[in-house]
Amino acid sequence: MATAALRRLAFLIAGLLSLLCLAGCWDRVEIDQRGFVVAVGIDSPMKDQQSGDGMDHETEEQVEEPTKEKAGQLTKRPLYSVTYQIVTPSGMRGTQNGEQISGKAYYHMVVQGSSMAAMVAKLAQRTSRPPFFEHLKVIILSEEVARQGDQFANAIDFFLRESEMRRSTRIMVTRSKAAQILNTHPPEDKLPATYLELVSSNTKESSRILPESRIGDVHEFLLKHESFVIQNVKDGNRTFSTVSDAAVFSGQSKQLVGFLDGEETAGLNFLRGDIKGGQIEFQNGNELGVFAIERMKRHLRASFGSNGLPTFKINVQVEGTLNETSYTQDTLAASTMHSMQEATAKEIKRLTEKTISKLQQQYHCDVIGLGSYLHRKHYRKWQKLAPQWEQGEQLFSSSPIQVEVKTVIRRSGNIDRTEGAE
């Protein structure tokens, strides 16, 4: 009897333990029942909204007018107009039974509201599959949203808190409408989100593209109250968009203060040591040349005067090849090589000085990382400088920054244009 009772007890315990294993799948959702959101565009609301799904039709978003309520109560006027790019699974397949499948791989849904969480809930009321953000590739904010007080920080707060989100999601700013950028659909990519993600990674081909701006990095800057830059995307049309320039954000106000153009963005990349490749056009007299960057080193040092204020010295060393030239002299000659290296260094220095001038005189934002360097290397001195670095006395704007550039051309090619003249 005792043996039988123990056996029944063992079976009972085994059954209860098996229930714990089954609980691991209680919240499972089949992949074909998820609404994969791959891109989000955040604009300020307008009265007339286009669906932007490429199907040449419009959808009107019902916007409630603000009611005359007591002071302190929330208004019903929306703060954001958000475009969600959602994957259409059937459109992602190239062929079926040997036949080409036509149709788009995505569609757009536009929602207006004052909070991201509420708009996602509203989106779920309109789609057959619940929104799923784990594969979100890019978030694009319009300049209008980024310049309005805390709207930038409030807009990305939901994506930072959402458990499904990845901190590697790209974030960009555009001077135009974010919805317009999401309408870019080149023939070689099925999803505009994938296209934008790939273009933003072409830093080895162009020195005028910032390193990828990730939402996790932006979160750290906001928490530290440090100024930062984000990739800018422009020229949004049906065929292409251009990732160039840089959007500058103040660490104090947490809002957009302005933009760096292509040359200034290249200068910033040199100052921060973020160059991975690209081309530098240089001129020596009437001769033109193109220097292809292969590698670079950047060394930063700071010295302090009797008044305790820093002076920065940035050494930039760049190596590369002569990619194109209109030189009529022998490019293999030592004198010609030296003049080309000097001309390239002069051009790089011009780019860096142009960037420094704009950051110090116009924006007063230390996006070069000088404050972070002082915090790491000269902590005690930084404790005295930090309160007045970007505000008050604005010590960043008055700190001298000296740049020295050295370039080395490793290969100049085998063409000798003087040979035919002999």
PyMOL commands that set and color helices and strands:
alter all, ss='L'
color gray80, all
select helices_A, chain A and resi 2-25+31-33+89-92+116-124+143-146+151-161+178-182+192-199+202-204+215-224+262-272+334-363+370-377+379-388+395-398+419-421
alter helices_A, ss='H'
color red, helices_A
select strands_A, chain A and resi 35-43+80-87+95-96+99-100+106-113+131-132+138-142+170-174+228-234+242-249+256-260+279-284+287-304+310-325+401-411
alter strands_A, ss='S'
color yellow, strands_A
deselect
rebuild
show_as cartoon
